[in-house]
Amino acid sequence: MIANPPADVQEAFAEFVQQWFRLLAEARLNEACAQLDEPNSYGLQWNGERILESLRAYNPAAKATDPTLAIGRAVSNFGGFDDGSGYWFDHAVPLNGEWSDLTAQFEFKSRPDGFSVILHDLHVL
C-alpha cells in the first residue's frame, strides 16, 4: 500500500518500482511480493516462484539488476485508468546489467487509505 502519496503520483510510483526492482536484484523476492497488495485482474497473486518463472521464460540466465546500475535506456509508460480507479505504470525490467524489453506492468488502485499495489504482469510488450 502506498499511503498518502505526494501530489506527484507518477514520481511516487516510479520510486516504488525502482525500490521493488532493487529487492529483486538483492534476491529478496518474499519482501518484493509482500509489497503487492492484491491479485491481478486474472486472480493471480504473484509470489517469488512465479516471478522467477517469468524471468527464466524470458531468458534462462536472467538475473535482476539494481536499476541504478543498469545500462541503456529505461523505458516506462504511465497513465490513469479511464474510470478514475487509479493508475497503470509499465516499466522495463533491469536484467543482466542492462535494461531489457521485459516489462513489469503495475497497477496502483485508489483505496480509502492510499493506493493498492498490483503487479499485473511481467512480459515483453
TAJOFEN-V708184 format. One record per backbone hydrogen bond with DSSP energy under -1.0 kcal/mol. NH is the residue of the N-H (numbers start at 1). CO is the residue of the C=O. Records with the same first field share a line. If there is no record, write none. Layout:
NH: CO, CO
This chain:
2: 115
9: 7
12: 8
13: 9
14: 10
15: 11
16: 12
17: 13
18: 14
19: 15
20: 16
21: 17
22: 18
23: 19
24: 20
25: 21
26: 22
27: 24
28: 23
32: 28
33: 29
34: 30
36: 33
37: 117
38: 117
40: 44
43: 40
51: 47
52: 48
53: 49
54: 50
55: 51
56: 52
57: 53
58: 54
59: 55
62: 59
65: 94
69: 66
71: 97
77: 90
79: 88
81: 86
84: 81
87: 108
88: 79
89: 106
90: 77
91: 104
92: 75
93: 102
95: 98
96: 63
98: 95
99: 71
100: 93
103: 123
104: 91
105: 121
106: 89
107: 118
108: 87
109: 116
110: 85
111: 114
114: 111
115: 2
116: 109
118: 107
120: 105
121: 105
123: 103
